Amino acid sequence: MQIPHDTRVALDVVVALVNTAPEGDRPDTLADVGALRTFVREHSISDVGELGARDLSGVRTVRSKFAQVFAAAHPRAAVGLINELVATAGTTPQLTDHDGYDWHVHYFAPGASVGDHLAADGGMALAFIVVSGEHERLRRCEAPDCGRAFVDLSRNRSRRYCDSRTCGNRLHVAAYRARRKSEQGEVVHGDGQKQHADHP
């Protein structure tokens, strides 16, 4: 799937934001304004002024909407959420080449809050996915102790885990060990019948 660079960057931020939410034993990593400042810095979110409690509340609201888009069972449900996001943000597309970056589009209005900034750019990136007929690529990790959001960009839409090197490998190793344990607990008789070693 071909995704424009700016859209891919915005999708990465959407996924990162959704994954700051508490899940199972994972804490909320967007718990205070300091954490929000760190998130903004780590993801190079531009045109952001001094952040406060109102910004944190706004970004958490946007995070919840993004999570609902990932949870939407069909595109029409996602469309309603995305339209609400971009409308509330007052989307105002404009070309810019700030900070040495080549020309690209900002969808948030000048002077927008960080929440509206994320809602506008992230909402338009999600809109691109839906318009492309790729809503099912917005997924949650299938590892039972994970559930992190990710965008499946595999050729045949077959990705099941947020990170195949961690969640995927961990489950494969667990399945292998379970098979080995099962095999070691069985003996094969001359008639080809299997029986657990601890039974006569």
Backbone as a chain_set.jsonl record, in Angstrom:
{"seq": "MQIPHDTRVALDVVVALVNTAPEGDRPDTLADVGALRTFVREHSISDVGELGARDLSGVRTVRSKFAQVFAAAHPRAAVGLINELVATAGTTPQLTDHDGYDWHVHYFAPGASVGDHLAADGGMALAFIVVSGEHERLRRCEAPDCGRAFVDLSRNRSRRYCDSRTCGNRLHVAAYRARRKSEQGEVVHGDGQKQHADHP", "coords": {"N": [[0.84, -1.19, 0.0], [0.645, 2.156, -0.942], [1.497, 4.974, 0.773], [1.441, 8.421, 1.268], [4.285, 10.299, 2.458], [3.833, 12.279, 4.495], [1.332, 11.532, 5.429], [1.903, 9.021, 6.446], [3.611, 9.704, 8.555], [1.817, 11.132, 10.168], [0.025, 9.061, 10.777], [1.705, 7.429, 12.283], [1.979, 9.023, 14.544], [-0.661, 9.051, 15.447], [-1.01, 6.321, 16.135], [0.968, 6.092, 18.124], [-0.087, 7.856, 20.012], [-2.573, 6.647, 20.68], [-1.551, 4.385, 21.875], [-0.588, 5.336, 24.259], [-2.521, 5.131, 26.118], [-3.886, 3.54, 29.072], [-3.695, 0.012, 29.328], [-4.624, -3.114, 30.229], [-2.122, -4.225, 32.307], [-0.547, -2.095, 31.729], [0.392, 1.232, 32.384], [-1.106, 4.55, 32.158], [0.576, 6.506, 29.98], [0.387, 9.096, 29.425], [-0.06, 10.808, 31.557], [0.243, 13.275, 32.763], [0.972, 16.828, 32.375], [3.697, 17.083, 31.93], [4.308, 14.626, 30.732], [2.883, 14.961, 28.393], [4.334, 17.043, 27.219], [6.713, 15.673, 26.726], [5.805, 13.776, 24.864], [5.071, 15.446, 22.716], [7.58, 16.531, 22.074], [9.095, 14.193, 21.43], [7.809, 13.322, 19.153], [8.131, 15.338, 17.393], [6.214, 17.412, 17.036], [5.036, 20.209, 15.549], [4.651, 23.853, 15.864], [3.606, 24.257, 18.466], [2.655, 25.755, 21.418], [3.116, 26.913, 24.813], [2.249, 24.384, 27.086], [-0.583, 23.179, 28.934], [-2.946, 22.177, 31.53], [-5.424, 22.185, 30.237], [-4.712, 21.574, 27.623], [-3.771, 18.966, 27.96], [-6.139, 17.645, 28.694], [-7.602, 18.029, 26.334], [-6.054, 16.591, 24.45], [-6.242, 14.026, 25.473], [-8.941, 13.56, 25.011], [-8.974, 13.526, 22.215], [-7.337, 11.313, 21.861], [-9.015, 9.275, 22.815], [-11.02, 9.333, 20.842], [-9.534, 8.589, 18.574], [-8.892, 5.976, 19.355], [-11.424, 4.853, 19.286], [-11.886, 4.863, 16.557], [-10.091, 2.889, 15.725], [-11.362, 0.776, 16.909], [-13.714, 0.595, 15.558], [-16.182, -1.301, 13.93], [-16.822, -1.312, 11.247], [-16.27, 0.591, 8.187], [-18.146, 2.765, 7.954], [-18.858, 3.439, 10.559], [-16.405, 4.344, 11.474], [-16.075, 6.558, 9.835], [-17.942, 8.476, 10.768], [-16.787, 9.164, 13.238], [-14.291, 10.176, 12.421], [-15.065, 12.345, 10.829], [-16.189, 13.931, 12.809], [-13.934, 14.487, 14.368], [-12.243, 16.021, 12.595], [-13.921, 18.134, 11.983], [-14.435, 19.349, 14.459], [-11.882, 20.187, 15.035], [-11.561, 22.283, 13.313], [-10.48, 22.16, 10.666], [-8.008, 23.374, 8.48], [-6.528, 23.331, 5.655], [-3.173, 23.934, 4.63], [-0.255, 24.78, 2.787], [3.145, 24.309, 3.712], [6.646, 24.831, 4.502], [8.239, 24.571, 6.749], [10.995, 24.663, 9.136], [13.052, 23.507, 7.594], [11.932, 21.351, 6.29], [10.609, 19.867, 3.294], [7.985, 21.017, 1.021], [4.817, 20.52, 2.429], [1.572, 19.522, 3.708], [-0.243, 21.11, 6.24], [-2.995, 20.451, 8.25], [-4.191, 21.617, 10.381], [-5.426, 24.626, 11.881], [-3.712, 27.824, 11.927], [-2.208, 28.615, 15.035], [-3.665, 26.756, 16.411], [-4.746, 24.616, 19.111], [-2.803, 21.979, 20.676], [-4.309, 19.667, 20.816], [-6.278, 20.077, 18.811], [-4.551, 20.252, 16.672], [-3.497, 17.61, 16.542], [-5.898, 16.236, 16.138], [-6.74, 17.226, 13.651], [-4.571, 16.694, 11.75], [-4.127, 13.954, 12.287], [-6.725, 12.98, 11.974], [-7.19, 13.472, 9.221], [-5.276, 11.776, 8.131], [-6.269, 9.298, 8.92], [-8.634, 9.435, 7.494], [-7.649, 9.197, 4.903], [-6.903, 6.493, 4.908], [-9.42, 5.235, 5.169], [-10.764, 6.189, 2.843], [-9.196, 4.957, 0.965], [-10.096, 2.421, 1.116], [-9.082, 0.785, 3.082], [-9.663, 0.363, 5.755], [-9.618, -1.89, 7.425], [-6.986, -2.26, 7.989], [-6.35, -0.909, 10.25], [-5.546, -1.891, 13.281], [-5.469, -3.982, 16.276], [-3.008, -5.422, 18.367], [-2.787, -8.949, 18.447], [-1.676, -10.432, 20.439], [-2.302, -11.857, 23.572], [-1.634, -10.463, 25.926], [-1.18, -7.887, 25.171], [-2.444, -5.908, 22.966], [-1.882, -3.485, 21.745], [-2.242, -0.704, 19.484], [-1.842, -0.663, 15.898], [-0.9, -0.015, 12.461], [-1.522, -2.046, 9.837], [0.61, -2.572, 7.366], [1.36, -4.553, 5.681], [1.77, -6.474, 2.656], [-0.268, -8.366, 2.064], [-2.129, -7.88, 4.029], [-1.766, -9.308, 6.444], [-0.617, -9.054, 8.909], [-0.414, -9.637, 12.386], [0.507, -8.868, 14.834], [1.715, -6.173, 16.934], [4.442, -5.895, 16.954], [6.5, -7.992, 15.419], [8.891, -8.985, 16.323], [8.807, -8.97, 19.03], [6.116, -9.378, 20.392], [5.089, -11.242, 18.468], [7.217, -13.17, 18.187], [7.4, -13.969, 20.852], [4.948, -15.284, 21.288], [5.152, -17.327, 19.406], [7.345, -18.755, 20.404], [6.253, -19.555, 22.857], [4.185, -21.209, 21.962], [5.679, -23.19, 20.691], [7.091, -24.272, 22.866], [4.968, -25.274, 24.329], [4.063, -27.288, 22.616], [6.309, -28.968, 22.616], [6.365, -29.733, 25.295], [3.996, -31.133, 25.444], [4.546, -33.217, 23.651], [6.673, -34.483, 24.961], [5.392, -35.517, 27.087], [4.137, -37.729, 26.2], [4.118, -41.157, 25.156], [4.937, -43.513, 22.597], [3.369, -46.431, 21.608], [3.902, -49.831, 20.373], [1.817, -50.329, 18.645], [1.383, -47.945, 17.515], [-0.163, -46.21, 18.929], [-0.564, -43.322, 20.899], [0.279, -42.403, 24.223], [0.08, -40.821, 27.389], [3.034, -40.418, 29.323], [2.824, -40.693, 32.083], [0.81, -42.447, 32.532], [-0.338, -45.859, 32.762]], "CA": [[0.0, 0.0, 0.0], [1.422, 3.377, -1.05], [0.986, 6.031, 1.632], [2.317, 9.595, 1.234], [5.143, 10.411, 3.636], [3.202, 13.066, 5.554], [0.243, 10.726, 5.982], [2.531, 7.969, 7.239], [4.086, 10.332, 9.789], [0.636, 11.415, 10.982], [-0.483, 7.782, 11.277], [2.611, 6.998, 13.351], [1.641, 9.801, 15.738], [-1.957, 8.54, 15.908], [-0.762, 5.035, 16.799], [1.716, 6.361, 19.362], [-1.003, 8.482, 20.972], [-3.505, 5.614, 21.148], [-0.823, 3.442, 22.73], [-0.274, 5.906, 25.573], [-3.649, 4.847, 27.015], [-3.692, 2.34, 29.896], [-4.213, -1.233, 28.738], [-4.212, -4.218, 31.088], [-1.189, -3.804, 33.348], [0.214, -0.929, 31.282], [-0.14, 2.489, 32.918], [-1.317, 5.678, 31.254], [1.846, 7.211, 29.829], [0.069, 10.497, 29.176], [-0.733, 11.045, 32.836], [0.341, 14.657, 33.215], [1.436, 17.78, 31.361], [5.085, 16.741, 31.619], [4.281, 13.519, 29.768], [2.435, 15.524, 27.12], [5.482, 17.765, 26.649], [7.633, 14.657, 26.21], [5.186, 13.215, 23.654], [5.184, 16.469, 21.668], [8.987, 16.623, 21.691], [9.547, 12.945, 20.812], [7.177, 13.154, 17.841], [8.434, 16.543, 16.607], [4.969, 18.092, 16.688], [5.412, 21.612, 15.377], [3.69, 24.925, 16.142], [2.972, 24.018, 19.762], [3.105, 26.722, 22.412], [3.187, 26.426, 26.191], [1.199, 23.394, 27.322], [-1.177, 23.2, 30.263], [-3.934, 21.149, 31.857], [-6.468, 22.158, 29.201], [-4.147, 20.846, 26.481], [-3.744, 17.551, 28.317], [-7.514, 17.158, 28.602], [-7.977, 17.99, 24.922], [-5.341, 15.506, 23.773], [-6.84, 12.769, 25.935], [-10.211, 13.405, 24.293], [-8.62, 13.114, 20.858], [-6.842, 9.927, 21.988], [-10.186, 8.402, 22.942], [-11.667, 9.266, 19.523], [-8.685, 7.765, 17.719], [-9.052, 4.584, 19.787], [-12.729, 4.401, 18.795], [-11.732, 4.596, 15.121], [-9.46, 1.575, 15.631], [-12.315, -0.234, 17.379], [-14.92, 0.603, 14.713], [-16.362, -2.589, 13.262], [-16.935, -1.128, 9.796], [-15.838, 1.933, 7.791], [-19.141, 3.819, 8.17], [-18.741, 3.874, 11.953], [-15.162, 5.114, 11.564], [-16.266, 7.821, 9.12], [-18.6, 9.419, 11.659], [-15.812, 9.613, 14.229], [-13.272, 10.987, 11.754], [-15.693, 13.621, 10.464], [-16.329, 14.709, 14.047], [-12.595, 14.945, 14.74], [-11.724, 17.089, 11.735], [-14.822, 19.289, 12.072], [-14.19, 19.999, 15.75], [-10.549, 20.795, 14.993], [-11.545, 23.433, 12.409], [-9.441, 21.833, 9.698], [-7.678, 24.436, 7.53], [-5.331, 22.882, 4.936], [-2.258, 24.955, 4.109], [1.088, 24.311, 2.45], [4.217, 24.912, 4.506], [7.964, 24.189, 4.375], [8.93, 25.018, 7.961], [12.097, 23.927, 9.779], [13.89, 22.775, 6.655], [11.202, 20.277, 5.615], [10.085, 20.234, 1.988], [6.576, 21.386, 1.065], [3.849, 19.531, 2.901], [0.301, 20.127, 4.102], [-0.756, 21.106, 7.602], [-4.45, 20.541, 8.217], [-4.674, 22.381, 11.533], [-5.413, 26.083, 11.69], [-2.638, 28.52, 12.648], [-2.538, 28.907, 16.419], [-4.532, 25.715, 16.972], [-4.249, 23.891, 20.282], [-2.155, 20.722, 20.3], [-5.369, 18.688, 20.595], [-6.834, 20.306, 17.477], [-3.46, 19.9, 15.742], [-3.486, 16.154, 16.41], [-7.185, 15.808, 15.576], [-6.79, 17.581, 12.233], [-3.607, 15.919, 10.96], [-4.403, 12.527, 12.473], [-8.021, 12.672, 11.368], [-7.044, 13.412, 7.768], [-4.514, 10.558, 7.82], [-7.221, 8.188, 9.043], [-9.562, 9.579, 6.372], [-6.958, 8.626, 3.743], [-7.003, 5.038, 5.022], [-10.802, 4.827, 4.886], [-11.038, 6.474, 1.433], [-8.453, 3.965, 0.182], [-10.703, 1.108, 1.31], [-8.132, 0.019, 3.883], [-10.002, 0.508, 7.176], [-9.264, -3.09, 8.191], [-5.568, -2.214, 8.353], [-6.253, -0.311, 11.583], [-5.693, -3.105, 14.072], [-4.913, -4.143, 17.618], [-2.154, -6.604, 18.48], [-3.524, -10.131, 18.876], [-1.056, -11.057, 21.615], [-3.289, -11.711, 24.642], [-1.211, -9.547, 26.978], [-0.724, -6.648, 24.545], [-3.567, -5.093, 22.535], [-1.46, -2.177, 21.246], [-2.717, -0.348, 18.145], [-0.864, -0.54, 14.825], [-1.447, 0.012, 11.112], [-0.964, -3.173, 9.095], [1.024, -2.157, 6.025], [1.858, -5.71, 4.944], [1.215, -6.581, 1.303], [-1.512, -9.144, 2.043], [-2.908, -7.549, 5.225], [-1.687, -10.506, 7.287], [0.089, -8.795, 10.164], [-1.26, -9.903, 13.549], [1.106, -8.352, 16.069], [2.261, -4.821, 16.831], [5.873, -6.034, 16.692], [6.746, -9.425, 15.241], [10.113, -9.371, 17.035], [8.526, -9.114, 20.463], [4.861, -10.107, 20.617], [5.003, -12.395, 17.576], [8.197, -14.184, 18.564], [7.071, -14.492, 22.173], [3.854, -16.25, 21.159], [5.655, -18.496, 18.678], [8.166, -19.523, 21.346], [5.348, -20.167, 23.836], [3.479, -22.302, 21.287], [6.664, -24.252, 20.481], [7.358, -24.922, 24.149], [3.775, -26.034, 24.703], [4.063, -28.505, 21.794], [7.38, -29.834, 23.114], [5.941, -30.281, 26.582], [2.962, -32.118, 25.151], [5.187, -34.378, 23.026], [7.488, -35.164, 25.961], [4.491, -36.165, 28.033], [3.489, -38.849, 25.541], [4.953, -42.251, 24.661], [4.308, -44.177, 21.466], [3.398, -47.883, 21.728], [4.177, -50.546, 19.133], [0.672, -50.256, 17.737], [1.271, -46.583, 17.0], [-1.032, -45.411, 19.781], [0.137, -42.454, 21.833], [-0.241, -42.409, 25.591], [0.909, -40.001, 28.295], [4.044, -41.225, 30.027], [2.492, -40.938, 33.49], [-0.294, -43.388, 32.621], [0.067, -47.204, 32.323]], "C": [[0.881, 1.248, 0.0], [0.773, 4.488, -0.217], [1.945, 7.217, 1.544], [3.073, 9.747, 2.557], [4.451, 11.14, 4.792], [2.078, 12.291, 6.233], [0.799, 9.629, 6.873], [3.017, 8.532, 8.581], [2.9, 10.596, 10.723], [0.042, 10.137, 11.565], [0.392, 7.253, 12.413], [2.296, 7.726, 14.653], [0.308, 9.336, 16.313], [-1.768, 7.248, 16.696], [-0.053, 5.246, 18.131], [0.799, 6.958, 20.421], [-1.986, 7.459, 21.538], [-2.808, 4.688, 22.136], [-0.314, 4.041, 24.034], [-1.371, 5.584, 26.59], [-3.367, 3.603, 27.846], [-4.36, 1.133, 29.256], [-3.723, -2.396, 29.581], [-3.348, -3.708, 32.224], [-0.385, -2.565, 32.958], [-0.412, 0.351, 31.825], [-0.404, 3.504, 31.818], [-0.004, 6.447, 31.162], [1.638, 8.651, 29.357], [-0.687, 11.009, 30.403], [-0.694, 12.492, 33.295], [0.906, 15.536, 32.109], [2.883, 17.51, 30.975], [5.167, 15.633, 30.593], [3.833, 14.012, 28.399], [3.579, 16.277, 26.448], [6.471, 16.776, 26.024], [7.105, 14.063, 24.909], [5.348, 14.182, 22.481], [6.624, 16.553, 21.169], [9.438, 15.381, 20.929], [8.982, 12.758, 19.408], [7.286, 14.407, 16.972], [7.172, 17.249, 16.127], [5.232, 19.593, 16.698], [4.288, 22.568, 15.779], [2.911, 24.691, 17.433], [3.542, 25.014, 20.768], [3.225, 26.1, 23.79], [1.989, 25.523, 26.467], [0.705, 23.452, 28.762], [-2.211, 22.108, 30.433], [-5.034, 21.054, 30.802], [-5.989, 21.4, 27.969], [-4.15, 19.34, 26.752], [-5.134, 16.951, 28.196], [-7.951, 17.026, 27.146], [-7.326, 16.84, 24.181], [-5.886, 14.148, 24.217], [-8.175, 12.509, 25.254], [-9.964, 12.932, 22.868], [-8.134, 11.666, 20.866], [-8.001, 8.946, 22.046], [-10.897, 8.236, 21.605], [-10.855, 8.406, 18.561], [-8.854, 6.285, 18.068], [-10.392, 4.019, 19.289], [-12.69, 4.105, 17.296], [-11.104, 3.22, 14.928], [-10.431, 0.462, 16.015], [-13.545, -0.345, 16.489], [-15.007, -0.685, 13.899], [-16.444, -2.46, 11.745], [-16.614, 0.324, 9.444], [-16.85, 3.033, 8.104], [-19.082, 4.34, 9.606], [-17.49, 4.724, 12.142], [-15.332, 6.489, 10.935], [-16.914, 8.87, 10.022], [-17.642, 10.004, 12.682], [-14.766, 10.546, 13.608], [-13.841, 12.343, 11.362], [-15.846, 14.531, 11.684], [-14.985, 15.284, 14.47], [-12.157, 16.15, 13.913], [-12.616, 18.33, 11.779], [-14.578, 20.066, 13.354], [-12.861, 20.741, 15.754], [-10.504, 22.039, 14.109], [-10.467, 23.284, 11.357], [-9.257, 22.936, 8.656], [-6.411, 24.051, 6.777], [-4.479, 24.046, 4.444], [-0.896, 24.335, 3.853], [2.119, 25.036, 3.304], [5.517, 24.156, 4.269], [8.833, 24.568, 5.571], [10.091, 24.105, 8.367], [12.913, 23.058, 8.822], [13.204, 21.614, 5.963], [10.714, 20.776, 4.263], [8.597, 20.556, 2.109], [5.703, 20.223, 1.503], [2.619, 20.272, 3.404], [0.081, 19.99, 5.602], [-2.273, 21.263, 7.506], [-5.014, 21.345, 9.384], [-4.544, 23.873, 11.269], [-4.238, 26.711, 12.439], [-3.076, 28.871, 14.069], [-3.432, 27.884, 17.086], [-3.906, 25.101, 18.216], [-3.604, 22.589, 19.818], [-3.199, 19.628, 20.073], [-5.98, 18.83, 19.214], [-5.822, 19.965, 16.394], [-3.473, 18.385, 15.487], [-4.763, 15.64, 15.76], [-7.235, 16.063, 14.077], [-5.858, 16.711, 11.401], [-3.869, 14.419, 11.066], [-5.723, 12.12, 11.841], [-7.934, 12.57, 9.863], [-6.249, 12.18, 7.328], [-5.426, 9.333, 7.901], [-8.242, 8.229, 7.913], [-8.946, 8.982, 5.106], [-7.078, 7.102, 3.75], [-8.401, 4.557, 4.65], [-11.128, 5.023, 3.405], [-10.351, 5.455, 0.526], [-9.042, 2.561, 0.308], [-9.87, 0.199, 2.188], [-8.427, 0.095, 5.381], [-9.56, -0.692, 8.007], [-7.779, -3.156, 8.546], [-5.344, -1.551, 9.714], [-6.554, -1.41, 12.592], [-5.15, -2.959, 15.49], [-4.117, -5.441, 17.639], [-2.945, -7.773, 19.049], [-2.861, -10.877, 20.033], [-1.957, -10.805, 22.816], [-2.911, -10.732, 25.734], [-0.752, -8.205, 26.413], [-1.904, -5.752, 24.169], [-3.186, -3.721, 22.011], [-1.972, -1.959, 19.818], [-1.55, -0.365, 17.156], [-1.601, -0.465, 13.494], [-0.749, -1.092, 10.33], [-0.653, -2.736, 7.667], [1.604, -3.319, 5.223], [1.123, -5.836, 3.605], [-0.147, -7.284, 1.293], [-2.365, -8.966, 3.298], [-2.905, -8.702, 6.242], [-1.025, -10.274, 8.637], [-0.862, -8.942, 11.351], [-0.759, -9.248, 14.829], [1.684, -6.961, 15.856], [3.744, -4.857, 16.491], [6.192, -7.519, 16.616], [7.96, -9.892, 16.012], [9.877, -9.538, 18.524], [7.266, -9.956, 20.665], [4.777, -11.363, 19.759], [5.944, -13.51, 17.981], [7.876, -14.802, 19.919], [5.966, -15.548, 22.09], [4.302, -17.502, 20.42], [6.501, -19.387, 19.584], [7.283, -20.241, 22.363], [4.625, -21.355, 23.22], [4.417, -23.487, 21.06], [6.925, -25.014, 21.779], [6.171, -25.764, 24.602], [3.706, -27.341, 23.912], [5.115, -29.484, 22.299], [6.985, -30.497, 24.424], [4.907, -31.367, 26.378], [3.573, -33.391, 24.571], [5.996, -35.172, 24.045], [6.637, -35.892, 26.992], [3.773, -37.353, 27.444], [4.523, -39.907, 25.172], [4.201, -42.935, 23.539], [4.478, -45.679, 21.618], [3.645, -48.523, 20.367], [3.036, -50.478, 18.149], [0.442, -48.842, 17.203], [0.403, -45.68, 17.839], [-0.202, -44.592, 20.754], [-0.529, -42.506, 23.191], [0.658, -41.588, 26.457], [1.806, -40.885, 29.128], [3.668, -41.511, 31.459], [1.274, -41.816, 33.651], [0.176, -44.743, 32.146], [-0.457, -47.528, 30.932]], "O": [[1.765, 1.383, 0.846], [-0.362, 4.886, -0.476], [3.15, 7.04, 1.727], [2.578, 9.379, 3.622], [4.481, 10.674, 5.931], [1.891, 12.376, 7.447], [0.24, 9.336, 7.93], [2.847, 7.895, 9.62], [2.971, 10.317, 11.92], [-0.397, 10.125, 12.715], [-0.116, 6.697, 13.387], [2.337, 7.133, 15.731], [0.16, 9.236, 17.531], [-2.304, 7.1, 17.794], [-0.426, 4.652, 19.143], [0.896, 6.606, 21.597], [-2.204, 7.415, 22.748], [-3.409, 4.258, 23.12], [0.319, 3.347, 24.83], [-1.168, 5.75, 27.793], [-2.678, 2.696, 27.378], [-5.459, 1.233, 28.71], [-2.518, -2.643, 29.643], [-3.776, -2.865, 33.012], [0.378, -2.043, 33.77], [-1.627, 0.53, 31.733], [0.031, 3.327, 30.68], [0.474, 6.981, 32.163], [2.58, 9.33, 28.948], [-1.784, 11.559, 30.303], [-1.506, 12.901, 34.125], [1.272, 15.049, 31.04], [3.257, 17.688, 29.816], [5.996, 15.683, 29.684], [4.328, 13.551, 27.37], [3.772, 16.16, 25.238], [6.996, 17.01, 24.935], [7.864, 13.867, 23.96], [5.72, 13.774, 21.382], [6.856, 16.638, 19.963], [10.094, 15.496, 19.894], [9.605, 12.109, 18.568], [6.617, 14.522, 15.945], [7.069, 17.637, 14.963], [5.602, 20.168, 17.722], [3.148, 22.162, 16.002], [1.7, 24.904, 17.481], [4.756, 25.105, 20.947], [3.414, 24.891, 23.915], [0.856, 25.858, 26.124], [1.467, 23.736, 29.687], [-2.341, 21.222, 29.589], [-5.519, 19.962, 30.507], [-6.759, 20.671, 27.343], [-4.491, 18.543, 25.878], [-5.291, 15.859, 27.649], [-8.588, 16.044, 26.766], [-7.974, 16.179, 23.369], [-5.976, 13.224, 23.409], [-8.506, 11.362, 24.953], [-10.659, 12.045, 22.372], [-8.481, 10.886, 19.979], [-7.968, 7.902, 21.396], [-11.331, 7.135, 21.263], [-11.412, 7.594, 17.822], [-8.949, 5.442, 17.177], [-10.477, 2.849, 18.917], [-13.38, 3.203, 16.82], [-11.537, 2.461, 14.061], [-10.336, -0.656, 15.511], [-14.337, -1.275, 16.642], [-14.038, -1.103, 13.265], [-16.157, -3.422, 11.033], [-16.678, 1.197, 10.31], [-16.451, 4.134, 8.486], [-19.238, 5.538, 9.843], [-17.509, 5.709, 12.88], [-14.796, 7.475, 11.441], [-16.484, 10.024, 10.039], [-17.68, 11.202, 12.962], [-14.404, 11.568, 14.191], [-13.187, 13.371, 11.539], [-15.655, 15.744, 11.596], [-14.905, 16.44, 14.886], [-11.75, 17.174, 14.462], [-12.128, 19.45, 11.629], [-14.52, 21.295, 13.341], [-12.722, 21.786, 16.389], [-9.52, 22.778, 14.141], [-9.638, 24.176, 11.175], [-10.22, 23.377, 8.029], [-5.315, 24.406, 7.211], [-4.999, 25.024, 3.906], [-0.44, 23.474, 4.605], [1.982, 26.227, 3.585], [5.502, 22.987, 3.883], [10.022, 24.851, 5.419], [10.149, 22.935, 7.986], [13.405, 21.996, 9.205], [13.819, 20.948, 5.13], [10.435, 21.964, 4.098], [8.011, 20.388, 3.179], [5.833, 19.1, 1.014], [2.623, 21.498, 3.513], [0.201, 18.902, 6.164], [-2.769, 22.112, 6.765], [-6.188, 21.713, 9.373], [-3.665, 24.317, 10.529], [-3.813, 26.191, 13.47], [-4.184, 29.365, 14.278], [-3.909, 28.104, 18.199], [-2.683, 25.069, 18.356], [-3.834, 22.147, 18.692], [-3.001, 18.754, 19.229], [-6.185, 17.836, 18.517], [-6.181, 19.456, 15.332], [-3.461, 17.946, 14.337], [-4.725, 14.726, 14.936], [-7.712, 15.221, 13.316], [-6.298, 16.062, 10.452], [-3.837, 13.701, 10.067], [-5.832, 11.049, 11.245], [-8.54, 11.676, 9.272], [-6.521, 11.609, 6.272], [-5.36, 8.443, 7.054], [-8.673, 7.184, 7.426], [-9.642, 8.335, 4.324], [-7.327, 6.494, 2.709], [-8.552, 3.588, 3.906], [-11.7, 4.134, 2.775], [-10.858, 5.127, -0.547], [-8.55, 1.62, -0.317], [-9.938, -1.023, 2.059], [-7.521, -0.092, 6.194], [-9.17, -0.535, 9.164], [-7.365, -4.017, 9.321], [-4.246, -1.633, 10.265], [-7.707, -1.815, 12.737], [-4.487, -1.985, 15.845], [-4.499, -6.43, 17.013], [-3.687, -7.613, 20.018], [-3.42, -11.844, 20.549], [-2.344, -9.663, 23.063], [-3.795, -10.211, 26.414], [-0.027, -7.465, 27.077], [-2.321, -4.919, 24.973], [-4.057, -2.867, 21.842], [-2.116, -2.908, 19.047], [-0.406, -0.112, 17.534], [-2.78, -0.81, 13.407], [0.472, -1.076, 10.178], [-1.562, -2.555, 6.857], [2.262, -3.105, 4.205], [-0.002, -5.36, 3.452], [-1.067, -6.852, 0.599], [-3.22, -9.799, 3.596], [-3.941, -9.021, 6.826], [-0.89, -11.208, 9.427], [-1.981, -8.431, 11.322], [-1.51, -9.092, 15.791], [2.092, -6.607, 14.75], [4.251, -3.959, 15.819], [6.158, -8.221, 17.626], [8.064, -11.076, 16.331], [10.671, -10.183, 19.208], [7.35, -11.117, 21.065], [4.434, -12.434, 20.26], [5.531, -14.663, 18.107], [8.052, -16.004, 20.12], [6.045, -16.585, 22.749], [3.887, -18.61, 20.76], [6.392, -20.612, 19.544], [7.532, -21.4, 22.696], [4.464, -22.39, 23.867], [4.018, -24.641, 21.213], [6.975, -26.244, 21.789], [6.344, -26.834, 25.186], [3.338, -28.38, 24.46], [4.856, -30.683, 22.401], [7.242, -31.683, 24.632], [4.932, -32.396, 27.052], [3.185, -34.5, 24.938], [6.008, -36.402, 24.001], [7.122, -36.784, 27.688], [2.9, -37.935, 28.087], [5.679, -39.579, 24.906], [2.97, -42.941, 23.523], [5.603, -46.163, 21.746], [3.603, -47.851, 19.337], [3.254, -50.559, 16.94], [-0.554, -48.572, 16.532], [0.238, -44.505, 17.512], [0.744, -45.097, 21.36], [-1.749, -42.635, 23.295], [1.879, -41.632, 26.3], [1.404, -41.957, 29.583], [4.149, -42.495, 32.02], [0.741, -41.942, 34.754], [0.998, -44.818, 31.232], [-0.207, -48.617, 30.416]]}, "num_chains": 1, "name": "protein.A"}
